[in-house]
Amino acid sequence: MKRNIVIAVVTAAALVGGGTATALAVAGDDDGAASVARAENRAGDDDRRDDEGREDDRGDDDRDDDDRGDDRDGRAVSGGVTAADAIAAALKHTPGTAVSAELDDEAWEVDVLGGGDTWHSVRVDPGDGKVLGAQKDDEDDAAEVRAALKGASVSAAEAAEAAAAEGTVTSVELDDDKGWEAETRASGGDERDWRVDPGSGKVTADRGDGSDDD
């Protein structure tokens, strides 16, 4: 005698993306196996789509982080406060002789040689030019720096202004042998190094970066 057995199984499952009840109707051995196989295939497809969606979301997050990093660099360079402006603000806050100014991700950092052998590091906001803070540093090369500055008629701020004709100045510093050195960044992101004569203020390409003098 042939028996027809129909077993209805209803399983409520919490699926990613919303709770859905999945019903499996099993009629006989062959039909039941086919139904179960189809249900498993659908569940596998849903899981794969969920995994792919999560991976896409993670990829978007990584791209957003990169974009935010680029935005921070852009704000720092185009914040409106030039190297010369930052030096002027630092010297107004801490009198002395500026010997370097460098832009990092958050602020301009200006090194100021004060009286005697006293050094100060002054941080200036690249957006509004306000002094964020200053600290006293202990350095022992004040004598060498003063000797290098002795014959210089071009200040750090003037050297930065001269180099600005070549691009956005991101740093300027005194080299004992070469005079003033400046680094600029072009609108496309290319960086170049320059020398600024401490006596005349003439700007030439630094041979150290593989460029010929202009």
C-alpha positions as CSV (number, residue, x, y, z in Angstrom):
1,M,0.0,0.0,0.0
2,K,1.4,3.3,-1.0
3,R,1.5,5.9,1.7
4,N,1.4,9.6,1.1
5,I,3.0,11.5,4.0
6,V,3.0,15.2,4.1
7,I,5.0,16.9,6.8
8,A,4.8,20.7,7.2
9,V,7.7,22.3,9.1
10,V,7.7,26.0,9.8
11,T,10.9,27.5,11.2
12,A,11.1,31.2,12.2
13,A,14.6,32.5,11.6
14,A,16.1,35.9,12.2
15,L,17.8,36.8,9.0
16,V,20.2,39.8,8.5
17,G,18.1,42.6,7.0
18,G,14.9,41.7,8.8
19,G,13.1,38.8,10.5
20,T,11.4,36.5,8.0
21,A,9.7,33.2,8.6
22,T,10.7,30.4,6.2
23,A,8.3,27.5,5.6
24,L,9.4,24.2,4.2
25,A,6.8,21.8,2.9
26,V,8.1,18.3,2.6
27,A,5.9,15.9,0.6
28,G,7.4,12.4,0.2
29,D,11.1,11.6,0.2
30,D,12.0,13.1,-3.3
31,D,9.8,16.3,-3.0
32,G,11.0,16.9,0.5
33,A,14.7,16.7,-0.4
34,A,14.2,19.0,-3.3
35,S,12.4,21.5,-1.2
36,V,15.1,21.4,1.5
37,A,17.8,21.9,-1.1
38,R,16.0,24.9,-2.7
39,A,15.6,26.5,0.8
40,E,19.2,25.9,1.6
41,N,20.3,27.5,-1.7
42,R,18.1,30.5,-1.0
43,A,19.6,30.9,2.5
44,G,23.1,30.6,1.1
45,D,22.4,33.3,-1.5
46,D,21.1,35.6,1.2
47,D,24.1,35.0,3.3
48,R,26.5,35.7,0.4
49,R,24.6,38.9,-0.4
50,D,24.8,40.0,3.3
51,D,28.5,39.3,3.4
52,E,29.1,41.2,0.1
53,G,27.1,44.1,1.5
54,R,29.2,44.2,4.7
55,E,32.4,44.1,2.7
56,D,31.2,47.0,0.5
57,D,30.4,49.0,3.6
58,R,33.8,48.3,5.0
59,G,35.4,49.4,1.7
60,D,33.3,52.6,1.8
61,D,34.5,53.3,5.3
62,D,38.2,52.9,4.2
63,R,37.7,55.3,1.3
64,D,36.0,57.8,3.6
65,D,39.0,57.6,6.0
66,D,41.4,58.3,3.0
67,D,39.2,61.2,1.9
68,R,39.2,62.6,5.4
69,G,43.0,62.4,5.5
70,D,43.3,64.2,2.2
71,D,40.9,66.9,3.4
72,R,43.0,67.4,6.5
73,D,46.1,67.9,4.4
74,G,44.2,70.3,2.1
75,R,43.0,72.4,5.0
76,A,46.5,72.6,6.5
77,V,48.1,73.8,3.3
78,S,45.2,76.1,2.1
79,G,44.2,77.3,5.5
80,G,45.1,80.9,4.6
81,V,48.0,81.3,7.1
82,T,51.3,81.3,5.2
83,A,54.7,80.4,6.5
84,A,55.5,84.1,6.8
85,D,52.3,84.8,8.6
86,A,53.0,82.0,11.1
87,I,56.5,83.3,11.7
88,A,55.1,86.8,12.4
89,A,52.5,85.5,14.8
90,A,55.1,83.4,16.6
91,L,57.6,86.3,17.0
92,K,54.8,88.6,18.3
93,H,54.0,86.0,21.0
94,T,57.7,85.0,21.7
95,P,60.2,87.7,20.7
96,G,63.5,86.5,19.2
97,T,64.8,85.2,15.8
98,A,62.9,82.7,13.9
99,V,65.1,80.0,12.4
100,S,62.5,77.6,11.0
101,A,58.8,77.0,10.4
102,E,57.3,73.7,9.4
103,L,53.7,72.8,8.7
104,D,52.4,69.5,10.1
105,D,48.9,68.0,10.1
106,E,47.6,70.3,12.8
107,A,49.7,73.5,13.1
108,W,52.7,75.5,12.0
109,E,55.6,74.9,14.3
110,V,58.1,77.8,14.5
111,D,61.5,77.6,16.2
112,V,62.5,80.8,17.8
113,L,66.0,81.6,19.2
114,G,65.6,83.9,22.2
115,G,68.1,85.6,24.3
116,G,71.3,83.7,25.2
117,D,70.9,80.0,24.4
118,T,67.1,79.9,24.9
119,W,65.0,78.2,22.3
120,H,61.2,78.2,22.0
121,S,58.9,76.1,19.9
122,V,55.7,78.0,19.0
123,R,52.7,76.4,17.5
124,V,50.4,78.5,15.3
125,D,46.9,77.6,14.0
126,P,47.1,77.3,10.1
127,G,43.5,78.4,9.8
128,D,43.3,81.7,11.8
129,G,47.0,82.4,12.8
130,K,46.4,82.2,16.5
131,V,49.2,80.9,18.7
132,L,48.2,77.5,20.2
133,G,51.0,77.3,22.6
134,A,54.7,77.6,23.2
135,Q,57.3,75.6,25.0
136,K,60.9,76.2,26.0
137,D,63.4,73.8,24.5
138,D,66.9,72.9,25.6
139,E,69.3,73.0,22.6
140,D,73.1,73.5,22.6
141,D,73.6,74.7,19.0
142,A,72.7,78.4,19.6
143,A,76.2,79.5,18.9
144,E,76.4,77.8,15.5
145,V,73.0,79.3,14.5
146,R,74.0,82.8,15.6
147,A,77.2,82.5,13.5
148,A,75.1,81.4,10.5
149,L,72.7,84.3,11.0
150,K,75.5,86.9,11.4
151,G,75.9,87.7,7.8
152,A,72.3,87.1,6.8
153,S,70.2,90.1,5.8
154,V,67.2,87.9,4.8
155,S,65.0,86.7,7.6
156,A,63.1,83.4,7.8
157,A,59.8,85.2,6.9
158,E,61.4,87.0,3.9
159,A,62.9,83.7,2.7
160,A,59.4,82.1,2.9
161,E,57.9,84.9,1.0
162,A,60.5,84.6,-1.7
163,A,60.0,80.9,-2.0
164,A,56.2,81.3,-2.2
165,A,56.7,82.4,-5.8
166,E,57.4,78.7,-6.6
167,G,54.4,77.2,-4.8
168,T,52.8,76.9,-1.3
169,V,55.6,76.9,1.3
170,T,55.3,74.1,3.8
171,S,58.6,74.6,5.5
172,V,61.6,77.0,5.7
173,E,64.7,76.5,7.8
174,L,68.2,77.7,8.2
175,D,71.1,75.5,7.0
176,D,74.5,76.4,8.4
177,D,76.2,75.9,5.0
178,K,73.5,76.6,2.5
179,G,71.6,79.5,4.0
180,W,67.8,79.2,3.9
181,E,66.1,76.1,2.6
182,A,62.4,76.0,1.7
183,E,60.0,73.2,0.6
184,T,57.0,74.0,-1.5
185,R,54.0,72.0,-2.7
186,A,52.4,72.7,-6.0
187,S,48.6,72.5,-6.6
188,G,49.0,69.0,-8.0
189,G,50.7,67.8,-4.8
190,D,54.3,67.8,-6.1
191,E,56.9,68.9,-3.6
192,R,60.2,70.6,-4.4
193,D,63.1,71.9,-2.4
194,W,64.7,75.4,-2.8
195,R,67.6,77.4,-1.6
196,V,67.1,81.1,-0.7
197,D,70.3,83.1,-0.6
198,P,70.6,84.7,2.9
199,G,72.1,87.8,1.5
200,S,70.2,88.5,-1.7
201,G,67.0,86.5,-1.2
202,K,67.5,84.8,-4.7
203,V,65.7,81.5,-5.0
204,T,67.3,78.6,-6.8
205,A,66.4,74.9,-7.0
206,D,68.1,72.7,-4.5
207,R,70.4,70.3,-6.4
208,G,69.8,67.8,-3.7
209,D,66.3,67.0,-5.2
210,G,67.8,66.2,-8.6
211,S,66.8,69.5,-10.2
212,D,69.0,71.9,-12.1
213,D,69.3,75.4,-10.8
214,D,66.9,77.8,-12.4
